[in-house]
């Protein structure tokens, strides 16, 4: 059964990977997303990222996509952990992993899950900048294009 967690606290990626290493697993694909501290839109560097969500809506949406990954590929298991609240550059924001008897299924499922999270998961993100301003994060064209590849 997929492991889905939305939390304020950081996660232990090593412990999560170890949890997926069960009998019959030949590979685990994983992705860890970090808060960037880059310069954005002439506002200066990002100093904080605020993530908001509606818990019931988020839980349903994440369970649906995890179930879809489990149905598309012969996975032993998968994990989605997404943080909410205020995060700072360099901090973990998301962990996605999938385990399977074969690496291709694990890697493709992991890519599918993170592409979907970037475009369709019900999280709202606001960036604070060193300039003292803030802005809501809009969808990126490249992320939408990556997610669209899974629909074909």
FIKOLZA-1660 file (N, C-alpha, C; in steps of 0.1 Angstrom, whole numbers, plus 5000, padded with zeros to 4 digits):
% residues 152
   i   px   py   pz ch aa at
   1 5008 4988 5000  A  X  N
   1 5000 5000 5000  A  X CA
   1 5009 5012 5000  A  X  C
   2 5006 5022 4991  A  X  N
   2 5015 5034 4991  A  X CA
   2 5015 5042 5004  A  X  C
   3 5027 5047 5007  A  X  N
   3 5028 5055 5019  A  X CA
   3 5027 5070 5014  A  X  C
   4 5018 5077 5020  A  X  N
   4 5015 5091 5016  A  X CA
   4 5015 5099 5029  A  X  C
   5 5024 5109 5030  A  X  N
   5 5025 5118 5041  A  X CA
   5 5026 5132 5037  A  X  C
   6 5018 5141 5043  A  X  N
   6 5020 5155 5042  A  X CA
   6 5022 5160 5056  A  X  C
   7 5034 5167 5058  A  X  N
   7 5038 5171 5071  A  X CA
   7 5046 5184 5071  A  X  C
   8 5047 5190 5083  A  X  N
   8 5056 5202 5084  A  X CA
   8 5071 5197 5086  A  X  C
   9 5073 5186 5093  A  X  N
   9 5086 5182 5097  A  X CA
   9 5094 5177 5085  A  X  C
  10 5107 5177 5086  A  X  N
  10 5116 5171 5076  A  X CA
  10 5114 5156 5076  A  X  C
  11 5120 5150 5066  A  X  N
  11 5119 5135 5064  A  X CA
  11 5133 5130 5064  A  X  C
  12 5134 5117 5067  A  X  N
  12 5147 5110 5066  A  X CA
  12 5147 5101 5053  A  X  C
  13 5153 5106 5043  A  X  N
  13 5153 5099 5030  A  X CA
  13 5159 5085 5031  A  X  C
  14 5169 5084 5039  A  X  N
  14 5176 5071 5041  A  X CA
  14 5166 5061 5047  A  X  C
  15 5159 5065 5057  A  X  N
  15 5149 5056 5063  A  X CA
  15 5138 5052 5054  A  X  C
  16 5134 5062 5046  A  X  N
  16 5123 5059 5036  A  X CA
  16 5128 5049 5025  A  X  C
  17 5140 5051 5020  A  X  N
  17 5145 5042 5011  A  X CA
  17 5147 5028 5016  A  X  C
  18 5151 5027 5029  A  X  N
  18 5153 5014 5035  A  X CA
  18 5139 5007 5037  A  X  C
  19 5129 5014 5040  A  X  N
  19 5115 5009 5041  A  X CA
  19 5111 5002 5028  A  X  C
  20 5115 5008 5017  A  X  N
  20 5111 5002 5004  A  X CA
  20 5119 4990 4999  A  X  C
  21 5130 4987 5006  A  X  N
  21 5139 4976 5003  A  X CA
  21 5133 4963 5010  A  X  C
  22 5124 4957 5003  A  X  N
  22 5117 4945 5008  A  X CA
  22 5120 4933 4998  A  X  C
  23 5117 4921 5003  A  X  N
  23 5120 4909 4994  A  X CA
  23 5113 4911 4980  A  X  C
  24 5120 4908 4970  A  X  N
  24 5115 4909 4956  A  X CA
  24 5119 4922 4949  A  X  C
  25 5124 4932 4957  A  X  N
  25 5127 4944 4951  A  X CA
  25 5141 4944 4944  A  X  C
  26 5142 4948 4932  A  X  N
  26 5154 4948 4925  A  X CA
  26 5159 4962 4923  A  X  C
  27 5151 4972 4925  A  X  N
  27 5155 4986 4924  A  X CA
  27 5145 4996 4930  A  X  C
  28 5150 5007 4935  A  X  N
  28 5142 5017 4940  A  X CA
  28 5146 5030 4933  A  X  C
  29 5136 5037 4927  A  X  N
  29 5138 5050 4921  A  X CA
  29 5134 5060 4931  A  X  C
  30 5141 5072 4932  A  X  N
  30 5137 5082 4941  A  X CA
  30 5141 5096 4936  A  X  C
  31 5134 5106 4942  A  X  N
  31 5136 5120 4939  A  X CA
  31 5134 5127 4952  A  X  C
  32 5143 5137 4954  A  X  N
  32 5142 5146 4966  A  X CA
  32 5142 5160 4960  A  X  C
  33 5132 5167 4963  A  X  N
  33 5131 5181 4959  A  X CA
  33 5135 5190 4970  A  X  C
  34 5143 5201 4967  A  X  N
  34 5148 5210 4976  A  X CA
  34 5143 5224 4973  A  X  C
  35 5142 5233 4983  A  X  N
  35 5138 5247 4981  A  X CA
  35 5151 5254 4975  A  X  C
  36 5148 5260 4964  A  X  N
  36 5159 5267 4957  A  X CA
  36 5161 5281 4964  A  X  C
  37 5173 5287 4963  A  X  N
  37 5175 5300 4968  A  X CA
  37 5179 5309 4957  A  X  C
  38 5175 5306 4945  A  X  N
  38 5179 5314 4933  A  X CA
  38 5173 5328 4932  A  X  C
  39 5178 5335 4923  A  X  N
  39 5173 5348 4920  A  X CA
  39 5161 5346 4911  A  X  C
  40 5150 5353 4913  A  X  N
  40 5138 5351 4906  A  X CA
  40 5132 5365 4902  A  X  C
  41 5129 5366 4889  A  X  N
  41 5121 5378 4884  A  X CA
  41 5126 5391 4889  A  X  C
  42 5139 5393 4890  A  X  N
  42 5145 5406 4894  A  X CA
  42 5141 5410 4909  A  X  C
  43 5136 5401 4917  A  X  N
  43 5132 5404 4930  A  X CA
  43 5144 5401 4940  A  X  C
  44 5154 5394 4935  A  X  N
  44 5165 5390 4944  A  X CA
  44 5163 5375 4948  A  X  C
  45 5171 5371 4957  A  X  N
  45 5171 5357 4960  A  X CA
  45 5158 5353 4969  A  X  C
  46 5154 5341 4967  A  X  N
  46 5143 5336 4975  A  X CA
  46 5148 5334 4990  A  X  C
  47 5141 5339 4999  A  X  N
  47 5144 5337 5013  A  X CA
  47 5136 5326 5020  A  X  C
  48 5124 5324 5015  A  X  N
  48 5115 5314 5021  A  X CA
  48 5104 5310 5011  A  X  C
  49 5099 5298 5013  A  X  N
  49 5088 5293 5005  A  X CA
  49 5077 5288 5014  A  X  C
  50 5065 5293 5012  A  X  N
  50 5054 5289 5020  A  X CA
  50 5045 5280 5012  A  X  C
  51 5042 5269 5018  A  X  N
  51 5033 5259 5011  A  X CA
  51 5020 5257 5019  A  X  C
  52 5009 5259 5012  A  X  N
  52 4996 5257 5018  A  X CA
  52 4988 5246 5011  A  X  C
  53 4979 5240 5018  A  X  N
  53 4970 5230 5012  A  X CA
  53 4958 5228 5020  A  X  C
  54 4948 5221 5014  A  X  N
  54 4936 5216 5021  A  X CA
  54 4938 5202 5024  A  X  C
  55 4940 5197 5037  A  X  N
  55 4944 5184 5040  A  X CA
  55 4935 5173 5033  A  X  C
  56 4922 5173 5034  A  X  N
  56 4914 5163 5028  A  X CA
  56 4916 5162 5013  A  X  C
  57 4916 5174 5006  A  X  N
  57 4917 5174 4992  A  X CA
  57 4931 5168 4988  A  X  C
  58 4941 5172 4995  A  X  N
  58 4955 5168 4992  A  X CA
  58 4956 5153 4994  A  X  C
  59 4951 5148 5005  A  X  N
  59 4952 5133 5008  A  X CA
  59 4945 5125 4997  A  X  C
  60 4933 5129 4992  A  X  N
  60 4926 5122 4981  A  X CA
  60 4934 5123 4968  A  X  C
  61 4939 5135 4965  A  X  N
  61 4947 5136 4952  A  X CA
  61 4960 5128 4952  A  X  C
  62 4967 5128 4963  A  X  N
  62 4979 5121 4964  A  X CA
  62 4977 5106 4964  A  X  C
  63 4966 5101 4970  A  X  N
  63 4963 5087 4970  A  X CA
  63 4959 5083 4956  A  X  C
  64 4952 5091 4949  A  X  N
  64 4948 5087 4935  A  X CA
  64 4960 5086 4926  A  X  C
  65 4969 5095 4927  A  X  N
  65 4981 5094 4918  A  X CA
  65 4990 5082 4922  A  X  C
  66 4991 5080 4935  A  X  N
  66 4999 5068 4939  A  X CA
  66 4993 5055 4934  A  X  C
  67 4980 5054 4935  A  X  N
  67 4973 5043 4930  A  X CA
  67 4974 5041 4915  A  X  C
  68 4974 5052 4908  A  X  N
  68 4976 5051 4894  A  X CA
  68 4990 5046 4890  A  X  C
  69 5000 5051 4898  A  X  N
  69 5014 5046 4895  A  X CA
  69 5015 5031 4898  A  X  C
  70 5008 5027 4909  A  X  N
  70 5008 5012 4912  A  X CA
  70 5001 5004 4901  A  X  C
  71 4991 5010 4895  A  X  N
  71 4984 5003 4884  A  X CA
  71 4992 5003 4871  A  X  C
  72 4999 5013 4868  A  X  N
  72 5006 5015 4856  A  X CA
  72 5019 5006 4855  A  X  C
  73 5026 5004 4866  A  X  N
  73 5038 4997 4866  A  X CA
  73 5038 4986 4877  A  X  C
  74 5046 4975 4875  A  X  N
  74 5046 4965 4885  A  X CA
  74 5054 4969 4897  A  X  C
  75 5049 4977 4906  A  X  N
  75 5056 4982 4917  A  X CA
  75 5053 4974 4929  A  X  C
  76 5063 4973 4938  A  X  N
  76 5061 4967 4951  A  X CA
  76 5054 4977 4960  A  X  C
  77 5059 4989 4959  A  X  N
  77 5054 5000 4968  A  X CA
  77 5058 5013 4962  A  X  C
  78 5052 5024 4968  A  X  N
  78 5057 5037 4965  A  X CA
  78 5054 5046 4977  A  X  C
  79 5062 5057 4977  A  X  N
  79 5061 5067 4988  A  X CA
  79 5060 5081 4982  A  X  C
  80 5052 5089 4988  A  X  N
  80 5051 5104 4985  A  X CA
  80 5051 5111 4999  A  X  C
  81 5061 5119 5001  A  X  N
  81 5061 5128 5013  A  X CA
  81 5063 5142 5008  A  X  C
  82 5054 5150 5012  A  X  N
  82 5054 5164 5008  A  X CA
  82 5053 5173 5021  A  X  C
  83 5062 5183 5022  A  X  N
  83 5062 5192 5033  A  X CA
  83 5053 5204 5030  A  X  C
  84 5047 5209 5041  A  X  N
  84 5040 5222 5040  A  X CA
  84 5045 5231 5051  A  X  C
  85 5040 5243 5051  A  X  N
  85 5045 5253 5060  A  X CA
  85 5056 5262 5054  A  X  C
  86 5064 5268 5062  A  X  N
  86 5074 5277 5058  A  X CA
  86 5088 5269 5057  A  X  C
  87 5094 5270 5045  A  X  N
  87 5106 5263 5043  A  X CA
  87 5116 5273 5037  A  X  C
  88 5129 5270 5039  A  X  N
  88 5140 5279 5035  A  X CA
  88 5149 5272 5025  A  X  C
  89 5157 5280 5017  A  X  N
  89 5166 5275 5007  A  X CA
  89 5174 5263 5013  A  X  C
  90 5175 5253 5005  A  X  N
  90 5183 5241 5009  A  X CA
  90 5175 5230 5017  A  X  C
  91 5164 5234 5022  A  X  N
  91 5156 5224 5029  A  X CA
  91 5148 5214 5020  A  X  C
  92 5146 5202 5024  A  X  N
  92 5138 5193 5017  A  X CA
  92 5124 5197 5016  A  X  C
  93 5118 5195 5004  A  X  N
  93 5104 5199 5002  A  X CA
  93 5095 5186 4999  A  X  C
  94 5101 5177 4991  A  X  N
  94 5093 5166 4986  A  X CA
  94 5102 5153 4985  A  X  C
  95 5097 5142 4988  A  X  N
  95 5104 5129 4986  A  X CA
  95 5094 5120 4978  A  X  C
  96 5098 5114 4967  A  X  N
  96 5090 5105 4960  A  X CA
  96 5099 5093 4957  A  X  C
  97 5094 5081 4959  A  X  N
  97 5102 5069 4956  A  X CA
  97 5092 5057 4952  A  X  C
  98 5097 5049 4944  A  X  N
  98 5090 5037 4939  A  X CA
  98 5099 5025 4939  A  X  C
  99 5094 5013 4943  A  X  N
  99 5102 5001 4943  A  X CA
  99 5095 4991 4934  A  X  C
 100 5104 4983 4928  A  X  N
 100 5099 4973 4918  A  X CA
 100 5110 4962 4917  A  X  C
 101 5106 4951 4911  A  X  N
 101 5116 4940 4908  A  X CA
 101 5126 4945 4898  A  X  C
 102 5122 4955 4890  A  X  N
 102 5131 4960 4879  A  X CA
 102 5132 4975 4879  A  X  C
 103 5144 4980 4876  A  X  N
 103 5147 4994 4877  A  X CA
 103 5138 5003 4868  A  X  C
 104 5135 4998 4856  A  X  N
 104 5127 5006 4847  A  X CA
 104 5114 5010 4853  A  X  C
 105 5107 5001 4858  A  X  N
 105 5094 5004 4864  A  X CA
 105 5096 5014 4876  A  X  C
 106 5106 5012 4884  A  X  N
 106 5108 5021 4896  A  X CA
 106 5111 5035 4891  A  X  C
 107 5120 5036 4881  A  X  N
 107 5124 5049 4877  A  X CA
 107 5113 5056 4869  A  X  C
 108 5106 5049 4861  A  X  N
 108 5095 5056 4853  A  X CA
 108 5083 5060 4863  A  X  C
 109 5080 5052 4873  A  X  N
 109 5070 5055 4882  A  X CA
 109 5074 5067 4890  A  X  C
 110 5086 5068 4894  A  X  N
 110 5091 5080 4902  A  X CA
 110 5090 5092 4893  A  X  C
 111 5094 5092 4881  A  X  N
 111 5093 5103 4872  A  X CA
 111 5078 5107 4870  A  X  C
 112 5070 5098 4868  A  X  N
 112 5055 5100 4867  A  X CA
 112 5050 5107 4880  A  X  C
 113 5053 5102 4891  A  X  N
 113 5048 5108 4904  A  X CA
 113 5053 5122 4905  A  X  C
 114 5066 5125 4903  A  X  N
 114 5071 5139 4905  A  X CA
 114 5065 5148 4895  A  X  C
 115 5064 5144 4882  A  X  N
 115 5058 5152 4872  A  X CA
 115 5044 5156 4876  A  X  C
 116 5036 5146 4880  A  X  N
 116 5023 5149 4885  A  X CA
 116 5022 5159 4896  A  X  C
 117 5031 5156 4906  A  X  N
 117 5031 5165 4918  A  X CA
 117 5034 5180 4914  A  X  C
 118 5043 5182 4905  A  X  N
 118 5047 5195 4901  A  X CA
 118 5036 5203 4894  A  X  C
 119 5026 5195 4888  A  X  N
 119 5016 5202 4880  A  X CA
 119 5002 5201 4885  A  X  C
 120 4999 5191 4892  A  X  N
 120 4985 5188 4896  A  X CA
 120 4982 5187 4910  A  X  C
 121 4992 5185 4919  A  X  N
 121 4989 5183 4933  A  X CA
 121 4984 5196 4939  A  X  C
 122 4974 5195 4948  A  X  N
 122 4968 5208 4953  A  X CA
 122 4976 5214 4964  A  X  C
 123 4987 5219 4961  A  X  N
 123 4996 5227 4970  A  X CA
 123 4997 5241 4964  A  X  C
 124 4997 5251 4972  A  X  N
 124 4998 5265 4968  A  X CA
 124 5011 5270 4974  A  X  C
 125 5020 5276 4965  A  X  N
 125 5033 5280 4970  A  X CA
 125 5035 5295 4968  A  X  C
 126 5040 5301 4978  A  X  N
 126 5044 5316 4978  A  X CA
 126 5058 5317 4981  A  X  C
 127 5065 5325 4973  A  X  N
 127 5080 5327 4975  A  X CA
 127 5081 5341 4982  A  X  C
 128 5090 5342 4992  A  X  N
 128 5094 5355 4997  A  X CA
 128 5108 5358 4992  A  X  C
 129 5111 5371 4989  A  X  N
 129 5124 5375 4983  A  X CA
 129 5131 5384 4992  A  X  C
 130 5144 5384 4990  A  X  N
 130 5153 5393 4998  A  X CA
 130 5149 5408 4997  A  X  C
 131 5142 5411 4986  A  X  N
 131 5137 5425 4984  A  X CA
 131 5126 5429 4993  A  X  C
 132 5120 5419 5000  A  X  N
 132 5109 5421 5009  A  X CA
 132 5095 5419 5003  A  X  C
 133 5095 5415 4990  A  X  N
 133 5083 5412 4983  A  X CA
 133 5080 5397 4983  A  X  C
 134 5068 5393 4979  A  X  N
 134 5065 5379 4978  A  X CA
 134 5056 5377 4965  A  X  C
 135 5055 5365 4960  A  X  N
 135 5047 5362 4949  A  X CA
 135 5043 5347 4949  A  X  C
 136 5031 5345 4945  A  X  N
 136 5026 5331 4943  A  X CA
 136 5033 5325 4931  A  X  C
 137 5037 5312 4932  A  X  N
 137 5044 5305 4922  A  X CA
 137 5034 5300 4911  A  X  C
 138 5036 5304 4899  A  X  N
 138 5027 5300 4888  A  X CA
 138 5033 5287 4882  A  X  C
 139 5024 5280 4875  A  X  N
 139 5028 5268 4868  A  X CA
 139 5038 5271 4857  A  X  C
 140 5048 5262 4856  A  X  N
 140 5058 5264 4846  A  X CA
 140 5055 5256 4833  A  X  C
 141 5058 5262 4822  A  X  N
 141 5055 5255 4809  A  X CA
 141 5062 5242 4808  A  X  C
 142 5075 5241 4812  A  X  N
 142 5083 5229 4811  A  X CA
 142 5077 5218 4820  A  X  C
 143 5072 5222 4831  A  X  N
 143 5066 5211 4840  A  X CA
 143 5053 5206 4834  A  X  C
 144 5045 5215 4828  A  X  N
 144 5032 5211 4822  A  X CA
 144 5035 5201 4810  A  X  C
 145 5046 5205 4802  A  X  N
 145 5049 5196 4791  A  X CA
 145 5054 5183 4795  A  X  C
 146 5062 5182 4806  A  X  N
 146 5066 5169 4811  A  X CA
 146 5054 5160 4816  A  X  C
 147 5045 5166 4823  A  X  N
 147 5033 5159 4828  A  X CA
 147 5024 5154 4816  A  X  C
 148 5024 5162 4805  A  X  N
 148 5016 5159 4794  A  X CA
 148 5021 5146 4787  A  X  C
 149 5034 5144 4788  A  X  N
 149 5039 5132 4781  A  X CA
 149 5033 5119 4787  A  X  C
 150 5029 5119 4799  A  X  N
 150 5023 5107 4806  A  X CA
 150 5009 5104 4801  A  X  C
 151 5003 5114 4795  A  X  N
 151 4989 5112 4790  A  X CA
 151 4988 5105 4777  A  X  C
 152 4999 5106 4769  A  X  N
 152 4999 5100 4756  A  X CA
 152 4998 5085 4756  A  X  C
% end
